[in-house]
Amino acid sequence: MKELRIRPQITDNDLKTLVKRTQKWFSKNERVKITVGFRARQHLFMDDLGPKTIAGFLGMLGSHKIVNPVQKQGRKFVAVIDP
């Protein structure tokens, strides 16, 4: 299983790069764990930004199968997807 760590303020160009990397992993039949982490005072907005950031990434990715839906674990949100 591969892991992508994303910050809530990530730009669209950086997300496109991560989408390309994820598609390479999907071609090798790897699962991908997406983690959105929050630092310092960012946790005040994490209930809105965490799922929204993961949803934006999954929207750019296209077809996929969600193994574990978005879950809150402390100061981060985690989701696992299959090709």
PDB file with one MODEL, atoms N, CA, C and O in Angstrom:
MODEL        1
ATOM      1  N   MET A   1       0.848  -1.174   0.000  1.00  0.00           N
ATOM      2  CA  MET A   1       0.000   0.000   0.000  1.00  0.00           C
ATOM      3  C   MET A   1       0.896   1.240   0.000  1.00  0.00           C
ATOM      4  O   MET A   1       1.848   1.334   0.775  1.00  0.00           O
ATOM      5  N   LYS A   2       0.575   2.184  -0.881  1.00  0.00           N
ATOM      6  CA  LYS A   2       1.289   3.448  -0.964  1.00  0.00           C
ATOM      7  C   LYS A   2       0.502   4.517  -0.220  1.00  0.00           C
ATOM      8  O   LYS A   2      -0.709   4.392  -0.036  1.00  0.00           O
ATOM      9  N   GLU A   3       1.196   5.570   0.205  1.00  0.00           N
ATOM     10  CA  GLU A   3       0.521   6.630   0.956  1.00  0.00           C
ATOM     11  C   GLU A   3       0.842   7.989   0.348  1.00  0.00           C
ATOM     12  O   GLU A   3       1.986   8.275  -0.004  1.00  0.00           O
ATOM     13  N   LEU A   4      -0.191   8.820   0.233  1.00  0.00           N
ATOM     14  CA  LEU A   4      -0.037  10.209  -0.184  1.00  0.00           C
ATOM     15  C   LEU A   4      -0.387  11.093   0.995  1.00  0.00           C
ATOM     16  O   LEU A   4      -1.442  10.928   1.607  1.00  0.00           O
ATOM     17  N   ARG A   5       0.487  12.027   1.315  1.00  0.00           N
ATOM     18  CA  ARG A   5       0.206  12.982   2.379  1.00  0.00           C
ATOM     19  C   ARG A   5      -0.073  14.330   1.737  1.00  0.00           C
ATOM     20  O   ARG A   5       0.737  14.852   0.970  1.00  0.00           O
ATOM     21  N   ILE A   6      -1.228  14.880   2.062  1.00  0.00           N
ATOM     22  CA  ILE A   6      -1.672  16.126   1.462  1.00  0.00           C
ATOM     23  C   ILE A   6      -1.947  17.136   2.564  1.00  0.00           C
ATOM     24  O   ILE A   6      -2.425  16.774   3.639  1.00  0.00           O
ATOM     25  N   ARG A   7      -1.651  18.383   2.303  1.00  0.00           N
ATOM     26  CA  ARG A   7      -2.004  19.487   3.205  1.00  0.00           C
ATOM     27  C   ARG A   7      -3.264  20.148   2.654  1.00  0.00           C
ATOM     28  O   ARG A   7      -3.507  20.077   1.449  1.00  0.00           O
ATOM     29  N   PRO A   8      -4.065  20.781   3.491  1.00  0.00           N
ATOM     30  CA  PRO A   8      -5.314  21.385   3.018  1.00  0.00           C
ATOM     31  C   PRO A   8      -5.104  22.551   2.055  1.00  0.00           C
ATOM     32  O   PRO A   8      -6.012  22.854   1.280  1.00  0.00           O
ATOM     33  N   GLN A   9      -3.952  23.219   2.068  1.00  0.00           N
ATOM     34  CA  GLN A   9      -3.715  24.356   1.196  1.00  0.00           C
ATOM     35  C   GLN A   9      -3.017  23.971  -0.112  1.00  0.00           C
ATOM     36  O   GLN A   9      -2.428  24.838  -0.757  1.00  0.00           O
ATOM     37  N   ILE A  10      -3.064  22.724  -0.514  1.00  0.00           N
ATOM     38  CA  ILE A  10      -2.355  22.258  -1.691  1.00  0.00           C
ATOM     39  C   ILE A  10      -2.920  22.936  -2.946  1.00  0.00           C
ATOM     40  O   ILE A  10      -4.124  23.172  -3.046  1.00  0.00           O
ATOM     41  N   THR A  11      -2.047  23.241  -3.886  1.00  0.00           N
ATOM     42  CA  THR A  11      -2.472  23.903  -5.118  1.00  0.00           C
ATOM     43  C   THR A  11      -2.930  22.871  -6.139  1.00  0.00           C
ATOM     44  O   THR A  11      -2.669  21.676  -5.993  1.00  0.00           O
ATOM     45  N   ASP A  12      -3.615  23.346  -7.173  1.00  0.00           N
ATOM     46  CA  ASP A  12      -4.128  22.440  -8.199  1.00  0.00           C
ATOM     47  C   ASP A  12      -3.005  21.748  -8.962  1.00  0.00           C
ATOM     48  O   ASP A  12      -3.133  20.576  -9.316  1.00  0.00           O
ATOM     49  N   ASN A  13      -1.898  22.462  -9.223  1.00  0.00           N
ATOM     50  CA  ASN A  13      -0.789  21.849  -9.952  1.00  0.00           C
ATOM     51  C   ASN A  13      -0.159  20.716  -9.150  1.00  0.00           C
ATOM     52  O   ASN A  13       0.211  19.686  -9.713  1.00  0.00           O
ATOM     53  N   ASP A  14      -0.038  20.902  -7.857  1.00  0.00           N
ATOM     54  CA  ASP A  14       0.508  19.844  -7.012  1.00  0.00           C
ATOM     55  C   ASP A  14      -0.445  18.650  -6.970  1.00  0.00           C
ATOM     56  O   ASP A  14      -0.003  17.501  -6.965  1.00  0.00           O
ATOM     57  N   LEU A  15      -1.745  18.919  -6.941  1.00  0.00           N
ATOM     58  CA  LEU A  15      -2.722  17.828  -6.974  1.00  0.00           C
ATOM     59  C   LEU A  15      -2.643  17.049  -8.279  1.00  0.00           C
ATOM     60  O   LEU A  15      -2.771  15.825  -8.278  1.00  0.00           O
ATOM     61  N   LYS A  16      -2.432  17.748  -9.392  1.00  0.00           N
ATOM     62  CA  LYS A  16      -2.293  17.067 -10.689  1.00  0.00           C
ATOM     63  C   LYS A  16      -1.091  16.143 -10.685  1.00  0.00           C
ATOM     64  O   LYS A  16      -1.148  15.042 -11.233  1.00  0.00           O
ATOM     65  N   THR A  17       0.006  16.589 -10.066  1.00  0.00           N
ATOM     66  CA  THR A  17       1.200  15.749  -9.965  1.00  0.00           C
ATOM     67  C   THR A  17       0.907  14.497  -9.144  1.00  0.00           C
ATOM     68  O   THR A  17       1.333  13.402  -9.511  1.00  0.00           O
ATOM     69  N   LEU A  18       0.191  14.648  -8.047  1.00  0.00           N
ATOM     70  CA  LEU A  18      -0.149  13.502  -7.209  1.00  0.00           C
ATOM     71  C   LEU A  18      -1.128  12.562  -7.911  1.00  0.00           C
ATOM     72  O   LEU A  18      -1.086  11.352  -7.693  1.00  0.00           O
ATOM     73  N   VAL A  19      -2.003  13.107  -8.748  1.00  0.00           N
ATOM     74  CA  VAL A  19      -2.927  12.269  -9.526  1.00  0.00           C
ATOM     75  C   VAL A  19      -2.138  11.402 -10.505  1.00  0.00           C
ATOM     76  O   VAL A  19      -2.435  10.217 -10.660  1.00  0.00           O
ATOM     77  N   LYS A  20      -1.133  11.986 -11.167  1.00  0.00           N
ATOM     78  CA  LYS A  20      -0.301  11.212 -12.099  1.00  0.00           C
ATOM     79  C   LYS A  20       0.441  10.099 -11.360  1.00  0.00           C
ATOM     80  O   LYS A  20       0.531   8.973 -11.849  1.00  0.00           O
ATOM     81  N   ARG A  21       0.966  10.419 -10.190  1.00  0.00           N
ATOM     82  CA  ARG A  21       1.687   9.426  -9.393  1.00  0.00           C
ATOM     83  C   ARG A  21       0.744   8.298  -8.960  1.00  0.00           C
ATOM     84  O   ARG A  21       1.113   7.124  -8.989  1.00  0.00           O
ATOM     85  N   THR A  22      -0.468   8.668  -8.563  1.00  0.00           N
ATOM     86  CA  THR A  22      -1.450   7.671  -8.142  1.00  0.00           C
ATOM     87  C   THR A  22      -1.839   6.766  -9.304  1.00  0.00           C
ATOM     88  O   THR A  22      -2.008   5.561  -9.119  1.00  0.00           O
ATOM     89  N   GLN A  23      -1.981   7.330 -10.488  1.00  0.00           N
ATOM     90  CA  GLN A  23      -2.317   6.519 -11.657  1.00  0.00           C
ATOM     91  C   GLN A  23      -1.203   5.535 -12.000  1.00  0.00           C
ATOM     92  O   GLN A  23      -1.477   4.424 -12.453  1.00  0.00           O
ATOM     93  N   LYS A  24       0.050   5.932 -11.788  1.00  0.00           N
ATOM     94  CA  LYS A  24       1.167   4.995 -11.977  1.00  0.00           C
ATOM     95  C   LYS A  24       1.059   3.839 -11.000  1.00  0.00           C
ATOM     96  O   LYS A  24       1.270   2.683 -11.367  1.00  0.00           O
ATOM     97  N   TRP A  25       0.727   4.156  -9.742  1.00  0.00           N
ATOM     98  CA  TRP A  25       0.580   3.101  -8.738  1.00  0.00           C
ATOM     99  C   TRP A  25      -0.601   2.195  -9.070  1.00  0.00           C
ATOM    100  O   TRP A  25      -0.547   0.985  -8.851  1.00  0.00           O
ATOM    101  N   PHE A  26      -1.671   2.792  -9.601  1.00  0.00           N
ATOM    102  CA  PHE A  26      -2.827   1.981  -9.998  1.00  0.00           C
ATOM    103  C   PHE A  26      -2.463   1.036 -11.134  1.00  0.00           C
ATOM    104  O   PHE A  26      -2.972  -0.083 -11.184  1.00  0.00           O
ATOM    105  N   SER A  27      -1.591   1.462 -12.049  1.00  0.00           N
ATOM    106  CA  SER A  27      -1.181   0.582 -13.139  1.00  0.00           C
ATOM    107  C   SER A  27      -0.385  -0.612 -12.615  1.00  0.00           C
ATOM    108  O   SER A  27      -0.329  -1.659 -13.260  1.00  0.00           O
ATOM    109  N   LYS A  28       0.234  -0.449 -11.435  1.00  0.00           N
ATOM    110  CA  LYS A  28       0.956  -1.546 -10.787  1.00  0.00           C
ATOM    111  C   LYS A  28       0.071  -2.290  -9.793  1.00  0.00           C
ATOM    112  O   LYS A  28       0.545  -3.148  -9.048  1.00  0.00           O
ATOM    113  N   ASN A  29      -1.243  -1.948  -9.788  1.00  0.00           N
ATOM    114  CA  ASN A  29      -2.246  -2.606  -8.953  1.00  0.00           C
ATOM    115  C   ASN A  29      -1.983  -2.412  -7.454  1.00  0.00           C
ATOM    116  O   ASN A  29      -2.140  -3.344  -6.665  1.00  0.00           O
ATOM    117  N   GLU A  30      -1.588  -1.206  -7.073  1.00  0.00           N
ATOM    118  CA  GLU A  30      -1.332  -0.862  -5.668  1.00  0.00           C
ATOM    119  C   GLU A  30      -2.534  -0.140  -5.071  1.00  0.00           C
ATOM    120  O   GLU A  30      -3.220   0.608  -5.767  1.00  0.00           O
ATOM    121  N   ARG A  31      -2.786  -0.359  -3.803  1.00  0.00           N
ATOM    122  CA  ARG A  31      -3.764   0.443  -3.061  1.00  0.00           C
ATOM    123  C   ARG A  31      -3.087   1.749  -2.666  1.00  0.00           C
ATOM    124  O   ARG A  31      -1.867   1.806  -2.508  1.00  0.00           O
ATOM    125  N   VAL A  32      -3.896   2.801  -2.508  1.00  0.00           N
ATOM    126  CA  VAL A  32      -3.354   4.106  -2.140  1.00  0.00           C
ATOM    127  C   VAL A  32      -4.104   4.629  -0.920  1.00  0.00           C
ATOM    128  O   VAL A  32      -5.335   4.646  -0.887  1.00  0.00           O
ATOM    129  N   LYS A  33      -3.343   5.052   0.072  1.00  0.00           N
ATOM    130  CA  LYS A  33      -3.899   5.635   1.287  1.00  0.00           C
ATOM    131  C   LYS A  33      -3.679   7.144   1.198  1.00  0.00           C
ATOM    132  O   LYS A  33      -2.545   7.603   1.064  1.00  0.00           O
ATOM    133  N   ILE A  34      -4.772   7.918   1.272  1.00  0.00           N
ATOM    134  CA  ILE A  34      -4.700   9.364   1.185  1.00  0.00           C
ATOM    135  C   ILE A  34      -4.855   9.931   2.592  1.00  0.00           C
ATOM    136  O   ILE A  34      -5.826   9.632   3.288  1.00  0.00           O
ATOM    137  N   THR A  35      -3.891  10.753   3.003  1.00  0.00           N
ATOM    138  CA  THR A  35      -3.909  11.353   4.331  1.00  0.00           C
ATOM    139  C   THR A  35      -3.861  12.867   4.205  1.00  0.00           C
ATOM    140  O   THR A  35      -2.961  13.409   3.564  1.00  0.00           O
ATOM    141  N   VAL A  36      -4.822  13.552   4.810  1.00  0.00           N
ATOM    142  CA  VAL A  36      -4.817  15.011   4.873  1.00  0.00           C
ATOM    143  C   VAL A  36      -4.522  15.388   6.316  1.00  0.00           C
ATOM    144  O   VAL A  36      -5.340  15.163   7.208  1.00  0.00           O
ATOM    145  N   GLY A  37      -3.339  15.969   6.537  1.00  0.00           N
ATOM    146  CA  GLY A  37      -2.919  16.318   7.890  1.00  0.00           C
ATOM    147  C   GLY A  37      -3.065  17.796   8.175  1.00  0.00           C
ATOM    148  O   GLY A  37      -2.981  18.623   7.267  1.00  0.00           O
ATOM    149  N   PHE A  38      -3.282  18.126   9.428  1.00  0.00           N
ATOM    150  CA  PHE A  38      -3.475  19.510   9.860  1.00  0.00           C
ATOM    151  C   PHE A  38      -2.467  19.850  10.939  1.00  0.00           C
ATOM    152  O   PHE A  38      -2.178  19.030  11.811  1.00  0.00           O
ATOM    153  N   ARG A  39      -1.931  21.066  10.878  1.00  0.00           N
ATOM    154  CA  ARG A  39      -0.966  21.542  11.867  1.00  0.00           C
ATOM    155  C   ARG A  39      -1.548  22.713  12.650  1.00  0.00           C
ATOM    156  O   ARG A  39      -2.456  23.404  12.188  1.00  0.00           O
ATOM    157  N   ALA A  40      -1.016  22.912  13.815  1.00  0.00           N
ATOM    158  CA  ALA A  40      -1.296  24.080  14.671  1.00  0.00           C
ATOM    159  C   ALA A  40      -2.776  24.448  14.688  1.00  0.00           C
ATOM    160  O   ALA A  40      -3.610  23.642  15.101  1.00  0.00           O
ATOM    161  N   ARG A  41      -3.106  25.656  14.245  1.00  0.00           N
ATOM    162  CA  ARG A  41      -4.485  26.124  14.319  1.00  0.00           C
ATOM    163  C   ARG A  41      -5.349  25.657  13.156  1.00  0.00           C
ATOM    164  O   ARG A  41      -6.546  25.945  13.126  1.00  0.00           O
ATOM    165  N   GLN A  42      -4.778  24.955  12.219  1.00  0.00           N
ATOM    166  CA  GLN A  42      -5.555  24.447  11.096  1.00  0.00           C
ATOM    167  C   GLN A  42      -6.642  23.486  11.565  1.00  0.00           C
ATOM    168  O   GLN A  42      -7.661  23.326  10.893  1.00  0.00           O
ATOM    169  N   HIS A  43      -6.434  22.854  12.701  1.00  0.00           N
ATOM    170  CA  HIS A  43      -7.417  21.871  13.171  1.00  0.00           C
ATOM    171  C   HIS A  43      -8.775  22.510  13.471  1.00  0.00           C
ATOM    172  O   HIS A  43      -9.777  21.805  13.592  1.00  0.00           O
ATOM    173  N   LEU A  44      -8.813  23.837  13.592  1.00  0.00           N
ATOM    174  CA  LEU A  44     -10.088  24.516  13.828  1.00  0.00           C
ATOM    175  C   LEU A  44     -11.025  24.401  12.617  1.00  0.00           C
ATOM    176  O   LEU A  44     -12.246  24.459  12.762  1.00  0.00           O
ATOM    177  N   PHE A  45     -10.442  24.239  11.428  1.00  0.00           N
ATOM    178  CA  PHE A  45     -11.221  24.172  10.191  1.00  0.00           C
ATOM    179  C   PHE A  45     -11.208  22.783   9.566  1.00  0.00           C
ATOM    180  O   PHE A  45     -11.670  22.613   8.438  1.00  0.00           O
ATOM    181  N   MET A  46     -10.696  21.802  10.268  1.00  0.00           N
ATOM    182  CA  MET A  46     -10.474  20.500   9.656  1.00  0.00           C
ATOM    183  C   MET A  46     -11.751  19.750   9.317  1.00  0.00           C
ATOM    184  O   MET A  46     -11.741  18.941   8.389  1.00  0.00           O
ATOM    185  N   ASP A  47     -12.838  19.978  10.019  1.00  0.00           N
ATOM    186  CA  ASP A  47     -14.077  19.263   9.710  1.00  0.00           C
ATOM    187  C   ASP A  47     -14.625  19.648   8.342  1.00  0.00           C
ATOM    188  O   ASP A  47     -15.323  18.854   7.711  1.00  0.00           O
ATOM    189  N   ASP A  48     -14.317  20.856   7.875  1.00  0.00           N
ATOM    190  CA  ASP A  48     -14.743  21.284   6.547  1.00  0.00           C
ATOM    191  C   ASP A  48     -13.709  20.955   5.483  1.00  0.00           C
ATOM    192  O   ASP A  48     -14.048  20.437   4.419  1.00  0.00           O
ATOM    193  N   LEU A  49     -12.438  21.258   5.772  1.00  0.00           N
ATOM    194  CA  LEU A  49     -11.397  21.142   4.760  1.00  0.00           C
ATOM    195  C   LEU A  49     -10.936  19.716   4.492  1.00  0.00           C
ATOM    196  O   LEU A  49     -10.557  19.404   3.364  1.00  0.00           O
ATOM    197  N   GLY A  50     -10.956  18.851   5.485  1.00  0.00           N
ATOM    198  CA  GLY A  50     -10.460  17.482   5.301  1.00  0.00           C
ATOM    199  C   GLY A  50     -11.223  16.704   4.243  1.00  0.00           C
ATOM    200  O   GLY A  50     -10.628  16.288   3.249  1.00  0.00           O
ATOM    201  N   PRO A  51     -12.528  16.493   4.424  1.00  0.00           N
ATOM    202  CA  PRO A  51     -13.288  15.764   3.415  1.00  0.00           C
ATOM    203  C   PRO A  51     -13.339  16.481   2.069  1.00  0.00           C
ATOM    204  O   PRO A  51     -13.383  15.837   1.021  1.00  0.00           O
ATOM    205  N   LYS A  52     -13.332  17.823   2.097  1.00  0.00           N
ATOM    206  CA  LYS A  52     -13.383  18.590   0.847  1.00  0.00           C
ATOM    207  C   LYS A  52     -12.101  18.400   0.036  1.00  0.00           C
ATOM    208  O   LYS A  52     -12.149  18.295  -1.189  1.00  0.00           O
ATOM    209  N   THR A  53     -10.953  18.356   0.719  1.00  0.00           N
ATOM    210  CA  THR A  53      -9.668  18.155   0.040  1.00  0.00           C
ATOM    211  C   THR A  53      -9.596  16.763  -0.569  1.00  0.00           C
ATOM    212  O   THR A  53      -9.159  16.613  -1.710  1.00  0.00           O
ATOM    213  N   ILE A  54     -10.014  15.749   0.168  1.00  0.00           N
ATOM    214  CA  ILE A  54     -10.003  14.384  -0.361  1.00  0.00           C
ATOM    215  C   ILE A  54     -10.988  14.253  -1.517  1.00  0.00           C
ATOM    216  O   ILE A  54     -10.683  13.595  -2.511  1.00  0.00           O
ATOM    217  N   ALA A  55     -12.160  14.865  -1.404  1.00  0.00           N
ATOM    218  CA  ALA A  55     -13.151  14.798  -2.479  1.00  0.00           C
ATOM    219  C   ALA A  55     -12.623  15.472  -3.746  1.00  0.00           C
ATOM    220  O   ALA A  55     -12.857  14.979  -4.849  1.00  0.00           O
ATOM    221  N   GLY A  56     -11.921  16.580  -3.601  1.00  0.00           N
ATOM    222  CA  GLY A  56     -11.324  17.255  -4.755  1.00  0.00           C
ATOM    223  C   GLY A  56     -10.283  16.392  -5.433  1.00  0.00           C
ATOM    224  O   GLY A  56     -10.220  16.334  -6.662  1.00  0.00           O
ATOM    225  N   PHE A  57      -9.462  15.718  -4.635  1.00  0.00           N
ATOM    226  CA  PHE A  57      -8.448  14.820  -5.194  1.00  0.00           C
ATOM    227  C   PHE A  57      -9.100  13.652  -5.927  1.00  0.00           C
ATOM    228  O   PHE A  57      -8.691  13.308  -7.036  1.00  0.00           O
ATOM    229  N   LEU A  58     -10.111  13.043  -5.314  1.00  0.00           N
ATOM    230  CA  LEU A  58     -10.794  11.910  -5.936  1.00  0.00           C
ATOM    231  C   LEU A  58     -11.533  12.336  -7.199  1.00  0.00           C
ATOM    232  O   LEU A  58     -11.642  11.555  -8.144  1.00  0.00           O
ATOM    233  N   GLY A  59     -12.043  13.568  -7.226  1.00  0.00           N
ATOM    234  CA  GLY A  59     -12.696  14.083  -8.417  1.00  0.00           C
ATOM    235  C   GLY A  59     -11.728  14.229  -9.575  1.00  0.00           C
ATOM    236  O   GLY A  59     -12.087  13.957 -10.721  1.00  0.00           O
ATOM    237  N   MET A  60     -10.503  14.655  -9.292  1.00  0.00           N
ATOM    238  CA  MET A  60      -9.483  14.781 -10.328  1.00  0.00           C
ATOM    239  C   MET A  60      -8.989  13.415 -10.777  1.00  0.00           C
ATOM    240  O   MET A  60      -8.575  13.248 -11.924  1.00  0.00           O
ATOM    241  N   LEU A  61      -9.031  12.449  -9.886  1.00  0.00           N
ATOM    242  CA  LEU A  61      -8.512  11.114 -10.186  1.00  0.00           C
ATOM    243  C   LEU A  61      -9.403  10.351 -11.148  1.00  0.00           C
ATOM    244  O   LEU A  61      -8.903   9.619 -12.002  1.00  0.00           O
ATOM    245  N   GLY A  62     -10.705  10.509 -11.025  1.00  0.00           N
ATOM    246  CA  GLY A  62     -11.628   9.810 -11.923  1.00  0.00           C
ATOM    247  C   GLY A  62     -12.127   8.525 -11.306  1.00  0.00           C
ATOM    248  O   GLY A  62     -12.538   8.505 -10.146  1.00  0.00           O
ATOM    249  N   SER A  63     -12.095   7.440 -12.084  1.00  0.00           N
ATOM    250  CA  SER A  63     -12.662   6.165 -11.622  1.00  0.00           C
ATOM    251  C   SER A  63     -11.753   5.516 -10.577  1.00  0.00           C
ATOM    252  O   SER A  63     -10.533   5.461 -10.735  1.00  0.00           O
ATOM    253  N   HIS A  64     -12.363   5.042  -9.539  1.00  0.00           N
ATOM    254  CA  HIS A  64     -11.649   4.396  -8.437  1.00  0.00           C
ATOM    255  C   HIS A  64     -12.660   3.666  -7.563  1.00  0.00           C
ATOM    256  O   HIS A  64     -13.869   3.851  -7.701  1.00  0.00           O
ATOM    257  N   LYS A  65     -12.156   2.853  -6.681  1.00  0.00           N
ATOM    258  CA  LYS A  65     -13.004   2.122  -5.737  1.00  0.00           C
ATOM    259  C   LYS A  65     -12.542   2.474  -4.328  1.00  0.00           C
ATOM    260  O   LYS A  65     -11.387   2.236  -3.974  1.00  0.00           O
ATOM    261  N   ILE A  66     -13.431   3.034  -3.531  1.00  0.00           N
ATOM    262  CA  ILE A  66     -13.073   3.412  -2.158  1.00  0.00           C
ATOM    263  C   ILE A  66     -13.185   2.184  -1.261  1.00  0.00           C
ATOM    264  O   ILE A  66     -14.263   1.606  -1.120  1.00  0.00           O
ATOM    265  N   VAL A  67     -12.068   1.790  -0.658  1.00  0.00           N
ATOM    266  CA  VAL A  67     -12.048   0.644   0.250  1.00  0.00           C
ATOM    267  C   VAL A  67     -12.508   1.083   1.635  1.00  0.00           C
ATOM    268  O   VAL A  67     -13.429   0.498   2.205  1.00  0.00           O
ATOM    269  N   ASN A  68     -11.865   2.109   2.170  1.00  0.00           N
ATOM    270  CA  ASN A  68     -12.254   2.687   3.459  1.00  0.00           C
ATOM    271  C   ASN A  68     -12.680   4.125   3.205  1.00  0.00           C
ATOM    272  O   ASN A  68     -11.879   4.917   2.710  1.00  0.00           O
ATOM    273  N   PRO A  69     -13.907   4.483   3.525  1.00  0.00           N
ATOM    274  CA  PRO A  69     -14.325   5.873   3.325  1.00  0.00           C
ATOM    275  C   PRO A  69     -13.547   6.829   4.232  1.00  0.00           C
ATOM    276  O   PRO A  69     -12.779   6.399   5.093  1.00  0.00           O
ATOM    277  N   VAL A  70     -13.753   8.099   4.031  1.00  0.00           N
ATOM    278  CA  VAL A  70     -13.022   9.127   4.784  1.00  0.00           C
ATOM    279  C   VAL A  70     -13.306   8.981   6.273  1.00  0.00           C
ATOM    280  O   VAL A  70     -14.457   8.986   6.711  1.00  0.00           O
ATOM    281  N   GLN A  71     -12.215   8.850   7.045  1.00  0.00           N
ATOM    282  CA  GLN A  71     -12.317   8.707   8.495  1.00  0.00           C
ATOM    283  C   GLN A  71     -11.429   9.741   9.168  1.00  0.00           C
ATOM    284  O   GLN A  71     -10.346  10.061   8.677  1.00  0.00           O
ATOM    285  N   LYS A  72     -11.890  10.251  10.280  1.00  0.00           N
ATOM    286  CA  LYS A  72     -11.116  11.205  11.063  1.00  0.00           C
ATOM    287  C   LYS A  72     -10.287  10.437  12.089  1.00  0.00           C
ATOM    288  O   LYS A  72     -10.821   9.639  12.860  1.00  0.00           O
ATOM    289  N   GLN A  73      -8.967  10.687  12.091  1.00  0.00           N
ATOM    290  CA  GLN A  73      -8.069  10.044  13.040  1.00  0.00           C
ATOM    291  C   GLN A  73      -7.192  11.113  13.671  1.00  0.00           C
ATOM    292  O   GLN A  73      -6.138  11.461  13.138  1.00  0.00           O
ATOM    293  N   GLY A  74      -7.632  11.628  14.803  1.00  0.00           N
ATOM    294  CA  GLY A  74      -6.877  12.683  15.469  1.00  0.00           C
ATOM    295  C   GLY A  74      -6.910  13.970  14.669  1.00  0.00           C
ATOM    296  O   GLY A  74      -7.978  14.543  14.448  1.00  0.00           O
ATOM    297  N   ARG A  75      -5.733  14.432  14.230  1.00  0.00           N
ATOM    298  CA  ARG A  75      -5.640  15.660  13.441  1.00  0.00           C
ATOM    299  C   ARG A  75      -5.474  15.376  11.953  1.00  0.00           C
ATOM    300  O   ARG A  75      -4.879  16.178  11.234  1.00  0.00           O
ATOM    301  N   LYS A  76      -5.985  14.263  11.492  1.00  0.00           N
ATOM    302  CA  LYS A  76      -5.901  13.971  10.063  1.00  0.00           C
ATOM    303  C   LYS A  76      -7.129  13.191   9.604  1.00  0.00           C
ATOM    304  O   LYS A  76      -7.829  12.563  10.398  1.00  0.00           O
ATOM    305  N   PHE A  77      -7.362  13.252   8.304  1.00  0.00           N
ATOM    306  CA  PHE A  77      -8.406  12.471   7.661  1.00  0.00           C
ATOM    307  C   PHE A  77      -7.735  11.459   6.754  1.00  0.00           C
ATOM    308  O   PHE A  77      -6.736  11.764   6.103  1.00  0.00           O
ATOM    309  N   VAL A  78      -8.293  10.236   6.713  1.00  0.00           N
ATOM    310  CA  VAL A  78      -7.672   9.145   5.964  1.00  0.00           C
ATOM    311  C   VAL A  78      -8.721   8.449   5.117  1.00  0.00           C
ATOM    312  O   VAL A  78      -9.848   8.231   5.563  1.00  0.00           O
ATOM    313  N   ALA A  79      -8.340   8.095   3.874  1.00  0.00           N
ATOM    314  CA  ALA A  79      -9.182   7.288   2.997  1.00  0.00           C
ATOM    315  C   ALA A  79      -8.282   6.335   2.226  1.00  0.00           C
ATOM    316  O   ALA A  79      -7.151   6.690   1.895  1.00  0.00           O
ATOM    317  N   VAL A  80      -8.763   5.132   1.933  1.00  0.00           N
ATOM    318  CA  VAL A  80      -8.009   4.144   1.173  1.00  0.00           C
ATOM    319  C   VAL A  80      -8.790   3.839  -0.100  1.00  0.00           C
ATOM    320  O   VAL A  80      -9.997   3.605  -0.053  1.00  0.00           O
ATOM    321  N   ILE A  81      -8.089   3.842  -1.247  1.00  0.00           N
ATOM    322  CA  ILE A  81      -8.737   3.578  -2.525  1.00  0.00           C
ATOM    323  C   ILE A  81      -8.005   2.486  -3.290  1.00  0.00           C
ATOM    324  O   ILE A  81      -6.800   2.290  -3.134  1.00  0.00           O
ATOM    325  N   ASP A  82      -8.763   1.783  -4.119  1.00  0.00           N
ATOM    326  CA  ASP A  82      -8.256   0.740  -5.003  1.00  0.00           C
ATOM    327  C   ASP A  82      -8.339   1.230  -6.438  1.00  0.00           C
ATOM    328  O   ASP A  82      -9.095   2.154  -6.737  1.00  0.00           O
ATOM    329  N   PRO A  83      -7.555   0.610  -7.342  1.00  0.00           N
ATOM    330  CA  PRO A  83      -7.662   0.987  -8.760  1.00  0.00           C
ATOM    331  C   PRO A  83      -9.010   0.621  -9.361  1.00  0.00           C
ATOM    332  O   PRO A  83      -9.248   0.875 -10.542  1.00  0.00           O
TER     333      PRO A  83
ENDMDL
END
